[in-house]
Amino acid sequence: MFIINVVKDFSKRPYGRYPLNDGLGCGELFRQNLLAPALRKHEHVHVDLDGYNRYGRSFLDEAFGGLIREEKFTWADLKKRLTYSHSKVRTIELLIEERLEAARKACE
């Protein structure tokens, strides 16, 4: 299993959707530079979200939902190969699940 710790490996303050509007800690860059390449290289990827408690919907939608919309991963494949956790704020995990489901429905 390959583990990505967002705060240690990407940004101490991940925020927003796109780099032009939101800076270098945005969801698009996280997805393009870390998450999608890891999923292409490794059989199982776990995203550790601990260390930051204010993940916004736009960051999570672009980072995770964008895997389906932009990177062309399937929902079924991600369900088997991608896990994520936040030990203190479980609603972050639920929001990721929601964004993956919305992307799946949008791409059907």
C-alpha positions in Angstrom: 0.0 0.0 0.0 1.3 3.5 -0.9 0.4 6.2 1.6 0.0 9.9 0.8 -0.1 12.2 3.8 -1.6 15.4 2.4 -0.1 17.8 5.0 3.4 16.3 4.9 3.6 15.4 1.2 1.6 18.2 -0.4 0.6 21.3 1.6 0.1 22.3 5.3 -3.0 24.2 4.2 -4.7 22.5 1.3 -7.3 24.8 -0.1 -9.4 25.4 -3.2 -9.9 24.0 -6.6 -7.5 25.6 -9.1 -4.0 27.1 -8.9 -4.9 30.4 -10.6 -7.6 31.2 -8.2 -6.5 29.3 -5.0 -2.8 28.8 -5.1 -0.4 25.9 -5.1 -2.2 24.0 -2.3 -5.3 23.4 -4.5 -7.1 20.1 -5.2 -6.2 20.1 -8.9 -2.5 20.1 -8.2 -2.9 17.5 -5.5 -4.7 15.2 -7.9 -2.4 15.9 -10.9 0.9 15.8 -9.1 0.3 13.2 -6.3 -2.9 11.3 -6.3 -3.5 10.3 -9.9 0.2 9.3 -10.5 0.2 7.2 -7.3 -2.9 5.4 -8.5 -1.4 4.7 -11.8 1.8 3.3 -10.2 0.5 1.4 -7.1 -2.2 -1.2 -6.7 -3.6 0.4 -3.5 -3.3 4.1 -2.4 -4.3 5.4 1.0 -4.7 9.2 1.6 -4.1 10.2 5.2 -5.9 13.5 5.8 -4.8 14.0 9.4 -3.1 17.2 10.4 -5.6 19.6 8.9 -9.3 19.9 9.8 -10.6 22.4 7.3 -10.7 20.6 4.0 -13.1 22.5 1.8 -15.6 20.9 -0.5 -13.9 22.5 -3.6 -10.5 20.9 -2.7 -12.0 17.5 -2.0 -14.2 17.6 -5.1 -11.4 18.5 -7.4 -8.9 16.1 -5.8 -11.1 13.1 -5.5 -14.1 13.6 -7.8 -11.6 14.8 -10.5 -10.1 11.3 -10.5 -13.3 10.2 -12.3 -14.1 13.4 -14.3 -10.7 14.3 -15.4 -8.4 11.4 -14.9 -10.9 8.8 -16.2 -10.6 6.4 -13.3 -13.8 4.4 -12.7 -15.8 4.6 -9.5 -15.6 0.8 -9.2 -11.8 0.8 -9.6 -11.4 3.6 -7.0 -13.6 1.7 -4.5 -11.2 -1.2 -4.7 -7.9 0.7 -4.8 -8.3 4.0 -3.0 -8.9 4.5 0.7 -8.7 7.7 2.8 -9.0 8.6 6.5 -9.1 11.5 8.9 -9.0 10.2 12.5 -10.6 13.3 14.1 -13.1 14.7 11.5 -15.0 11.7 10.0 -17.3 14.1 8.0 -14.3 14.7 5.7 -14.4 11.1 4.7 -18.2 11.3 4.1 -17.6 14.4 1.9 -15.1 12.6 -0.2 -17.5 9.7 -0.6 -20.2 12.2 -1.7 -17.9 13.9 -4.2 -16.9 10.5 -5.7 -20.5 9.5 -6.0 -21.5 12.8 -7.6 -18.6 12.5 -10.2 -19.7 8.9 -10.9 -23.3 10.1 -11.6 -22.1 13.0 -13.7 -20.0 10.7 -15.9 -22.6 8.0 -16.5 
